[in-house]
Every structure is written in structure tokens, then in C-alpha cells.
Amino acid sequence: MAQPPAENTPQLPGPSPEQRRRHDLLMAGLDLLDQAIAVFDATPKLVTWNKTMQRLLDFPESLFRVGTPFEAFARFNAERGEYGEGDVEKLVAARMAAARSFEPHYVERVRPNGQVLSVRGVPIPNLGFVSLWTDITEQRRAEALIQEQNARLEARVRERTAELEQANREIDQIAEALRLSEGRMRLILDAIPAMIAHVDAGRRYRFANRAYAEWFGLTKDGIVGRSVEEVFGPDLYAVIDGHLHDAEESGERVSYEYARKNADGHTVHARSVVVPDVSLEGGFRGYFVMSIDITEQKASQAALVQAQKMEAVGQLTGGLAHDFNNLLTIIIGNLSALQDRLAGGEGAGYVDPSLQAARRGAELIRRLLSFSRRQTLEPAAIEVGELVRNMTQLLMRTLGETISVGLNLPDTPIHALADPHQLENAILNLAINARDAMAGSGTLSIAVQPRHIDGALARLVEVQPGNYVQIDVSDTGKGIEPAVLARVFEPFFTTKAFGSGSGLGLSMVYGFVRQSGGNIRILSTPGKGTNVRFVLPMTQPARPPASPQSAAHALPAYEGGPVLLVEDEPEVRKVIRMQLTELGYPVIEASDGVEALALLENISDIAVLVSDTVMPGGLSGHELARRARMLRPTLPILLITGYTSERPEGGDAAAQLPVLRKPFEPPALAAALAALAMQDTAADTSIHAKNPATKESPT
């Protein structure tokens, strides 16, 4: 299938006869498969394929050559209507985007001719992907037939009424029909994913389809004649024995779930329905058993429970943050004022540590909200070494005293462009995985260094050429088996005990790194530990913000109208009023949005609105801001909030207003008001005019 080399291209040593023989055997074996298979490289371009691909998918002969772009196949399919109606370019672009994402996927597609294909894509890390196509048309038809037959069987079992004798004669007729088509039905039963078996009155297997036998690591012939206790084992048999007894005694269907260890040592789960096989002529004759593998469903349920727990934690911390931030606003505001009054005099030594402790409390709340996913997340220039160094105490407490943490950080600051909170979560996720792998003792190492990735390597690792920040997280744990290593980034895949993990940690780290413009890989040797290395784009440090004090002093003495302060907490309102007064602003107070709106409607010289966002009375700060802008389109508005992630709905002007987070100190408030003044000056409506409300009034 490969193209011959160009005439002037230097010839490399050709394959040996043994290599050619092995290659021919491999290709011959692939051509015998009923499945179509194709391998694409990371470009993506066609590397190899089997004959079934051409026969099953009806592609023209001209496309089957090494190097054919994946896009050519997608375009051919789109143009002949394989993807349904729509713009061809958009359909092709969607397939190309999915191919370049290198995500494992499985879909089923109904072709225009009615043929049903299952399409599975499996990425080969850093190399490309393999696509498999299987004709499952007959399988789907068989599944529909079996579902219909099962529905009829269950309906008849439920109809235990006075007409039992007539119902049993109908079941005997169905059983006779099934015996006449036993060969075909066995093929159908082997094709469906459900596990079906029949057990006699002595609890020995008389029939099992392929799925049922393979569930227990046996063959169809190998399971027939064995007892249920022998197949399940004594411990698990003790669990299901009562259910079988209930089905026999009641004559009704019984449902139950059970879990077992498979040959790989993983816990798998199944849901079984047992229907007693009874008749008036022969009495109890055994059980019909239908089971379904619900391992993935259980994993999804566990992940959902975990997500619900995180959401509950987020809601709880969001509410607590509001209350704590209000308390800290009062504490920090009063301590700041006291610090200014003491000015290094007697008692200042008591105030300074108290103020620092309050500030640390505010920072702890911010970090708590970040880890509970209630913090608004945005990319920024991160000094990675400092971020890792600041996380050390958190990591040591999380990992425990028996695990040591080693850091290898650069001497000079290097900055990465990423979301700082997601980066913290990624490092924490990797550290927790390392802790579990080390079984309670070992060494976790975190290294940070700059890295340049040139064009050739960049194409290989699927990033843009340039400078990056490389982060290595290594442990001395048990390592990862090769078969598991290939799946570690799959969502919901986990090797932990059932219920001990959602299987989302590494997939979320992978998603964060890829969305940030980087890439990640894992190297691991069983028994020798694991190294996780990922790179993030390097960037220049952000410009230092202007000093709040200098920004405040840059403005002349305030000579405008009063500031309307809206805050429902009296003590918080008192502190903010004191800060505004000390900054030279006259203040009018309101305890909620309704009262504030009435003041805006009746006092024409209000120059600035400073409002909390969440208040009682049915009128929030954002809604108050919208109505205030309707009254006075140029009124400067500053919102304050103790909810770190609280944002308004919609995309109107009120949603874009500046927000000052609680707790804050007088310099931060001064800087926010100074920024409002600068914006207002640019709009030629300065809040420092003698009567700015005259321009803003709708009357």
C-alpha cells in the first residue's frame, strides 16, 4: 500500500525478508477482519488500512494511498451525504476539529443506504489515532428483536392470574417456536450485549450466551453443567442465594445487583433479573437469568455524586464567604482606621498583627473558594515558582507527615499564561494521585524550569513553537502498568476502589493544560514511580498595578455631590461610610435597593452610586444599577460584593460595571473611585464637577 520512493531520493536500507514476511502476514491478517481499520498520523494523514475499509465504506480507489489527508475522506463523505444535510465545509471542519482533538470516541452512524456503522476512534498518544468501522446493521436489528421477545416474556410472567393454565400454554407455544429456531436464536443471543442464561432446578447452568460466560472468564461450553455456587464462588453465592430462593418461592421475577472481581482484579457490577421457569405440567424447572453490566453506570453515578458534593460545598462556601467577607470588611475597615490614627504610636504594635491576620483570613477565604470551584477563573501571567512555593504548606498538610515534598524552583521568576486557580487545582490533583500511588510514604518532587520547543518537536507534541514553562510532578510510588497508562486521561477511568474516586482528576488536568495551549505526558515504570510533565505557554510578567494611594491622591479634593451608599448590613455600612467620609466624600445611606431607588428619584445631586450586590427587598445591586442607568445614563456606579463568584445574568451595561470585592481597605476603595472618576472624565462628565447630577438627570 505504501508509495514507491521518488527517483532522486536517497535510498535507506530496505526491510529484511523476515520483516517483509511479517509485514505481509500482518496486512493479510488485517484484510481478513470484518472490521474496517485505518491508522492516521498526527497530521492527520493515512498511514495504513485494510481491504475491508474500501469494501465497507465505498471509498474510491484513488483515496487509498499512504499520505492521503483525513480531510479527503471527510470531504468525500460530506459531499455524498454521509453526514446528513448541511454546508459541506462546516461538516468537514467539524470532523477535522474532532480528529485533531485526539479524544477517544465512539459513535454509531446510519448511512443513507440504511446501513448502521459503529465508528470508534482511539488516540495513539503523540503519534496519531486508529479508526475502526464495524457493520452492526444486523446486530441492531437482532437487538430490537430480542428486546421485543424479552418484553413479551416478562409480560407473560407478570400475568399470574386465574388464566394461568392458558398463559402457560401460550408460553409453551413460544418455547416450542424458540426451539424450532434455536440455532438462529443462539446466534442472536450471542450478538446482544445483555448476559442471558438458564439455570435448572438444581441450580446448574443449562445454557449461557457468550456475554454471560465471558463475564465470568469462561466459555459457553465451559459454563454449562457447572453449579451457580461454583461459578460465583462461595462468598458471592451467599449474597445471591436469597434472591434465587425468593424467585422460586414467589414464582415472580426478582431483580438484584451484585459486584465481583474480574480476572484483572477490577471490581465490576451487574444488575440481574431472575424469572422462575414454571408450568402446571412440570412445576418449577429453574430460572431464566438476564444480566446487564452496569460498571460504567455505577462509575457515572459515583462521579455525579462527587459533582453534587462539590456543588454543595461550593454553595455552602459561597454563602459563608459572603458572611465572612462582611465580618472581615468591618474588622479590616476599623483596624485600618485605628492604624491611621495611631500612626506608629502606642498600641500600634497590637493593631498591625491583627490587621495582618484579618488580611490572611481574607486570602484563606479566596483560596477556599478557588478549590471549591466557586471562584471566577481567568488566565493571567503567573509566577509559577512563587505559586508552587506558596502551595507547599497546603500540599504538606494534604499529603500527610509520612510523605516529604521536594521543590526544584528556578532562581529567577518565570511566568506562564494560565488560570492560576486551575493550575493550583492541577498540581493538587497530581499530588493527591501521587500520595495514593505511594501508599502513605515516599517523596513528591515538583520541578519548574523554562523550556524552548522548536518546530519539529512542537509538531510532535502538538503545540506552537516557542517558549514554555515546564512543570514536573514526580513520585516514588508503585508506578502505572502500560495497559493502564494508555487510558489515564480518559474521563471516568480510575484504578481506585469503587467510590474512592470519580476518574475525572487527570482528564480535567489534561483539559486544562490543552485549553491553555500546552501539552502533558506521563512516564511511569511499574515499581519505580511516575513522572507527570506538562508545559504551559511562557509570557511576560503583568505590569504592576498603580498604587491605590497614588491613584487616590492624583485627584483634586472632591467637590461634587454626595455618594449614595447602599448596604443592608448596618455595621458594614458604617465602616464604608467612615472610609468614604475620610476620603472627602459626603455620604447618603440606604439599607436596601428599594430605598436607594427612591433617593435616586428624589435627590438630583447624587453624584456616585456605591451599592452592595445582594440585598433583601427584592431589588439586587445589579437591578438597582440598571434602573439607576435608566434614570441617569452617565451616573458613575461602583458595586461591592462579598460573593467572590457572584455575577449578574445578561450582557447589558450593568453586567460590565466595576466590582470591588469585600473585604477591602481605604486605598482600594479610593483607587476604585479614582478609576470611576477617570472614566467619567474621559466621557466629559466628571464626578468632580460642581453639580454632575445636572447632566445625568433625565429631566
N, C-alpha and C positions, 0 to 999 in steps of 0.2 A: 504493500500500500504506500510506502514512502516514495518520494520523488527521487530520480537519479540526480547526482551532484552535477553542478554546472561544469562546463568543459574546462574552464581555466581555474577552477577552484582547487587548491592544494588537497590532495587525497590523504585522508587519515587511514591508518591501518584498518582494514575491514574486519568484520566479525569472523571468528573462527568457525570451522564447520560445526563444531559442537554447539556454539552459540546460535548459529543459524538453525540447526535442528531443533533446539529448544524453543527458539522464537516461532518456528513453523508449527511446532506442536501446540504452543500457547495460542497462536492465532487460530489454528484448526479447532482447538477446544472452544474458544470464544465463538467461532462461527456455528458450533453445534448447539449453542444456547438458544432457548426460546425467547430470551430477553434480548432487546437491542441495547448495546452498550457503546458508549463513546467517551473518550478521555480528551479533555481540553486543558491547555496550559493556562497560566495566569494572564495571558494576553487579552481575551481568551481565543485560542485558535485550536483547531482539531489536531490531535496527536495520533490517535488510533481509533479503530472502530471494528465492529464485526458485520458479517453479511446480513444478519437479522435486522440491523438498523435500516439498511436500504430496503429490504423486503417489507418490514413492518411499517415504516414511516413514509414510504413512497417518495423519497427524495431523489432528484435526478442524479445520474452517474457523475455529472461534472462537479458536483459538490464534494464527492468522496475522494479527497486527496489531502495529504498532510499539509497543514498550514491554512486550511480554509477557515476564515473567521466564523466564530459563533454567530455573528450578526447575519451572515449569509443564510444560515439555516432559519434563524428567526424571521428574516425578511421573507423568505420563500413561504414559510408557514402563514405569515400575516397576509401576504398577497393572495393566497388561495383560500383564505377564510378560516384557517385552523383556530384562530384566537377570537373568532366572532367578528361582529361588525365594529367599525371604528376607524379612526385615522391610522394608516399603516405605520407612519413614522412614530406616532405615540405608542402603538403596540410594540414596535421593535425596541423603542427606547426603554419601555418598561421591562422587557425581557433582558436587555443588556444591563440595566441597573441591577436587576436581581442576580444576574450571573456574576457581575463584578463584586457584589457584596459577599460572595463566597460563604453564604449561610446554608446549612443543611436544610433541605426542604423536601416535602412530599406533596404532590397534588395528583388529582385524577382529572382527566380531560376527556370530554366526549367530542369525537371528531365529527365533521359534517356528515360522514357516511354512517354514523351511529356507533362506530367502534369506540370502546372505552379503553383508554390507556392510563396506566399509573406511571407517573413520572417522578423519579427520585433523584435528587442531586446531593452528592456527598463531596464536601471540600477536601482537598489534599493540602494541609497547611503549607502556605508559602509557595505552592507549586501550581495549583490549578484545581480542577474538580472532575468528578466522574458522573455521568448522567446514565440512568437506566430507564428503559421504557418496557413495560410489560402489558401485553394484551389481556385485559381482565374482563372482557365483554361477557364471556360465558360464565365466569365466576360471579359477576354481579347478577346475572340472570338466575344462576343457581341459588345465590343468597336470597333473592326475592322469593324463589320457590320454597326454600327451606323455611324462611320466616313465615310464609303463608301456612305451610304444613304444621309448624310449631304452634302457630296461633290457633289452628283448628284443634290440635291435640290438647292444648291447655283448656280451650273452651269446653271440650268434651269431658275432660277430667273434672271441671268445676260443676258440670251438670249432674250432680249426685242427687237425684230426685226420685220420685215414685216411678219414673220411667227408666230406672237403672238397667233393667234387662234389655229394653230396646236400645239404650245408649251403648251397652256393651256389645250388642250385635253389630252396631254401626262401627264401633272400634275394631271388632274382629274383621269386618269387611275392609276397613282401612289397612289393618295389619296384613290382610291377605294381598291387598294391592301393593303394599310395600314389599312383601316377599317376592311377588312376581317381578318387581323391578329392583331387586336387591342389589344387583351389580351396579346399576346406574346410581342408585341412592348412596352406595358406599363411596363412589367417586365424588358425588356431590358433598357428602358429609365430610370427606377429607379436604375438600376445597374451601369450606367455610371456616372463618376464624374461631367460631364457637367450639367448645370442647364437649363432645357428646359421648355417652357411654350407657351400657345396660348392665345391671348387676342382678344376679339371680337371688332367689330367696335365701340361699346360704351365704350371701354377700361375697360372691365370686364374680369376677368380670367375665361376661359372655360376649361383649362387643365394646370396642372403643375406636373412635376415629383417630386419625393421625395426630391432630392437635392435642387430644386428651392424652394419648400415650407419650408424646414428646414433652408435654408439661411435666411428667414425672421422670423424664430421661429414659423412656422405654420405647420399644417398637410396638406396632399394633398386635403382632403375633406374640410378642413377649409379655404383654399385659393380660391377655386372655388366659383364664384359668387361675390367675393369682387372686388371693383374697384382698378385700379392701384394707384390712389391717396390714398386710404385707406391703402393699403399695404405699400407703400413707405413713406407715411407721406407727409404733405403739403410742407415742405421745400425741400425735395429731389425730390418730384414730379415736383416742379417748375424747377428743373435742367434738368430732362429728357423729360419734355413736348415738348420742341422744337425739340428734336430728333425724337420723335414719329410723330410730325406734318410733319417734313421733309420727313420721310419714306412714310407717307400717300400721300403727295403731289407729290413726285417724282416717287413713285412706285418702288423705288430702295432700296436695303439694306442700312442700316445706322449702323455704329459702334460708340460706345462711352464707356467711363469709368465713374464709379461713386464710391463714398465711403459712408459708413454708419456706425453707431454704432450698434454693436450686443447686445445681452441680457447681456453680461458680461461687457459692457461698452468699449470694444476694437473697434478700427477702422478697418474695413475690406474693401477690394477693389474688384471690379468686372469689367470685360470687357464684354459688351453685343453687340450682333448683332441682329438687328431687320429687319425682312424681311416682307414686306406687303403681306397679303393674298388677292390676287385679281384674278378675272376671268371675261371674257367677259359676261358671263351669269349673274353673280351676283354682279359685280363691287367689290368695296372694302369691305372685310369681316373681317378685323382685322390684327393681326400681329403674326408672328412666332418669338419667342424670344429664343435665346441661349446665356447663360452667363457662364463665367468661373471665378472662384475665383482666383484672381491674388495677394492676400495679400502677400504670400511668395515671389513672383516675385518682388513686389514693395520693400519689405524689402531687397532683394538681390541687387536690383538696388541702393537703398539708401546706402547699405554697399559698393558697388562698387564705387559710387560717393565719399564716405568718404575716401576709399582707394586711389582713384585717387587724391583727395585733399592732402592726406598725402604724396603721391609720389611727387606731385608738390611742396609741402612745402619742402620735402627732397631735391629735385633737386635745388630749389632756395637757401636753406640754405647751400647746398654743394658748390655752386658757390660763395655765399657770404663769406663762411668760407675761401675759398682759398684767396680771395682778402683781407679779414680782417687779416688772418694769415700772409700774406706777409707784410701788414702795421705794424702789431704788431712785426714782425721779425725786421723790420727797427727800430721801436721805442725802443723795448727792447734791441736790439743789441747796439744802440747808447747810451741809458741810462746806460747800464751795463758798457760800456767803460768809460763813463763820471764818473760813480760812482767809478770805479777803480782809475781814475786819481785824483778825489777829495779826496778820501781816508779819509772821515770824516772831511775834511776841509770846508772852507767857500763855501756855496752853496749846500753842501751835503744834507741839510735839505729839499731842493726843489726837488732834484733828487730822493731820497728814496720814497716819496709818489707817485711820477709819475711812478716809476718803479713798485711799488706795484699795482697801478691802471691798468697798462698795463697787469700785470700778471692776475689780476682779469678779465680783458677783455678776455684774452685767455681762462680762465676757463669758463666764461659765454658762449663763442662760443662752447666749448666742450659739455656743458650741453644742449645747444640748439640743437646741432646735435644729442645728445643722445635721446632727446624727439621727434625729428622728424624722428627717426629710420634711420639716416644716419651714425651712429657710429657703428664700428665693435664691436660686442658683444661677450665677452668671460667670462667664470666663473673665479672667483678669491676668495680669502679669504676676506670677507667684515666685517668690524667692524660695526655691524648693528646699535648699538646705535648712533654712530657718523654719519652714513648715515641718519638716521631719524632726528637727531638734525640739520644736515645741510639742510634738506628739509623743515624745519619748516617755514622759510621765504617764500619759494615758495608756500607752502600749504596755508599760511595765505593770500597771495595775490590772490591765485586761488579761495579760498572759500569765500572771502569777509569779511567785518568787522563785520557782524552780527553773524558769526559762530566762536566760540572760539575753540582753539586747545590745548588739554591737553596731556602731554607726561609722561610716566612712564617708564624710562630707567634704566638699571642696573648700579650699581656703578662701576663695573669692566668691561673691554671690553670683549665681546664675539663675536666670528667670525663665519660667515656662509659661506658655499661654494656655491656660486651662481653668476650669472651675475649681477654686481652692477647696470647697467643701466636698465635691465629688472626689478630688484627689485624696483628701483625708479619708473618706469612706473606702476608697480603693485600697489604700495602704492598710487600713484597719481590717478589711475583708481578707487580704492576703496574710496578714499577721495571725488572724484567728484560724485560717486554714492551716498555717504552719504550726500553730500550737496543737491543733488536733493531730497533725501528722507526727509530731514529736512525742505524743503520748505523755505529756506532763513535764518533760525535762529535755533541755537542749539549748541551742543558741540560734537566735534570729538575728540576721545581719541585713542592714539596709545601707546601700551604697548609692551615691549620687555623683554623676560626672557629666561633663559636656561630651557631645558626640556629633561628628560630622558624617552625614550619609550622602555618598556621591550617587551619580546617575545609575550605574549598574546595580549597586546594592539597593538603591531606592526602588527600582523596578521590582527587584526580588522580594522586598519586604512590603511593597505596596504603599509607599509614602512618597511625598515630594522630596526631591533633593534639597539639602540644606542642613542647617544646624539644629540639633535637638538636645534635650536634657534626658539622659539615660538614668533610669532608676532600677536597681536590682534589689529584690527581696529574696533572701536565701534562708534555708533552714537545714537542720541536721536530722530531719525526720526519716520516716521509713521509705520515702520516695513514692513514685507512681508507676504502676505497671504500664507497659506500652499500649495495651488494648484500652486502658482507661484514659491514658494521656491524650489519645486521639479524640476523646469526647468531652474533655473537661470544660470546654466553653459552651457546650450545648445547654440551653435552658432546661431546668428541672432535672438535669443529670447530677446524681450525687452518689457517693460510695458510703455515706454516713448511714447510721442506723435509721430506720424509718421513723420520721417525726423529728429527727435531730437536725435537719437542715432542709431548706426548700430547693436547693440545687440552682439558685439564682445568683449566688455571690460572684463566681468567676465570670458568668455570662454578663453580669452588669459591669464588672471591671472591664471586660473586653469591649462592651458597647461604649463605655465612657472614653476609653483610650482611642478607639477608632473614630468616634464622633469628634474628638479633639484634634484629629489629624495625625495621630501616631499609630503605633502598632505594638503588639505584645506577643511574646512567645514563652514557652515553658520548657526547660530542660530538666530531666529527672532521671535518676538511676535508682532502681529498687534497692533499698538498704543504705543508700548514700545521700539522701536528701534531695531537695528540689530548689531550683533557681527560677524565679519569675523575673523576666526583664521586659520593661516597656519603655518606650520613648515618647516624649511629648515635644511639640514644636518649641524651640527657644525663641525668646522675644526680649526686647529692651525693657528695662525697668520703667514702671509708670512714673510720670512726673510727680514729685512730692506736692501734696495739696498746699494751697496757700494757708498761712497761719490764720486761724479764726480771729485771733486778737487783732492782727494787722488788717484783716478784711473789715473788721468792725470799725477800727479807728480810721480807716481810709475815708469813711463817710463824714460829712459835716454833722454838727449837732442836729438831732431830729427836731423838726419844726412843724410837722404835719399834724393831721387829725389823729384821733385815738385809734388804738388797736382793739378790735373786738376779740376777746379770748373766750373760747367755748370749750369747757371741760367739765364732765359730770362728777369727777372726784374732787371734793372740796379742798382737801389738803394738797393734791397735785395742782389744782387751780391756784391755790395760794402761793405755792413755790414759783410757778411760771409767772404769775402776776408780779411777784417780787423781782424776778430776773428781768422782766420787761421794764419795770419801773426803774431799776438801776441802770438799764441801758438807755434811759431817757424817753421811753415811750409812755404816753398816757394810755390807760387801760380801762375798757368797759368789759364787764364779765357777764357770761351767760352759762347756765348749768346744763343746757341741752340744745339740740338743733332748733326746736320749735321756738324757744325763747330768743335764740340768736337771730332767726329769720325775721321775727317781729322787730327786733332792734335795727336790723338792716333796712327794713321797710320804712322805719320812722326816724332814723338818725342819718342825716345826709352826709355828715362829715367823717364817717368811719373810713379810715384810710387803709387799714390792713385787716384781714381776717386770719386768725390763728385758731385752728379747730382740731379737736380730737376726732378720730375717725369712727370709733364705735361708741355709741351713746344710747341711753334709753329714750323713750318718747316717740319712736318710730321714724326719726329723721337722722340718718347717719351723717358723718362728716363729709363723705363724698356727695351725698344727695344735697346737703346744705351748700356745698361748693357749687354744684350745678345750678341750684336756684339762685345763689348769690351772683353767679356769672350772667344769669338771665336778667337780674336787676341791674347789675353793673358789670359790663363785659370786661373792663380793664382793672377790676379790683384785684390787687395782689393777695394771693391766698397761700398760706403755709399750713399743711396738715401735719399732725403729730399722732403717733400711734405706739402702743405697747405690743402690738401683734407684729412679730418680725416678718411674717409672710403675708400679711393681710393686704389684698389688692382689690380694687373695685372691678366690677364687671363692665364690659363695653370698651370702646376705643375712643370715647369723646374726650374733650379737653380736660374734664375733671379727672380722668384716669391718668393724665400726664402731669398732674400737679406735683411740686416738690413735696417730699415727705421727710420729716425729721423723726428719727427713731428714739423712743424712750429707752433708758434714761439718757438725758443729755445735760451738759453743763452750760453756763452762760456763754462761753466763747462759741460753742456750736450753735446756740440759738442766735447769737449776734451774726455769725457767718451766714446762717440761713436767711436772716432778714436782710443782710447786706446783699446777698445774691438776688433776692427779690427786688431790692432797690435798683440793682444794676440792670436787671431785665426790664424793669419799669422805665428806667431812664432810656434804654435803647428803644422803647416803644413811645418815647416822648410823653410819658405820663408818670413822672417821678412821684414816688410816695413821699418825697421830702418837700413837695410844693406846699404853698400856704394852705390851699384848700383843694387837694386832689380829688375829693369826692365829687366836686362840681362837674369834672369831666366824666366821671364814671356813672353819674346818676342818669337813669333812663328818662327822667323828667327834665 
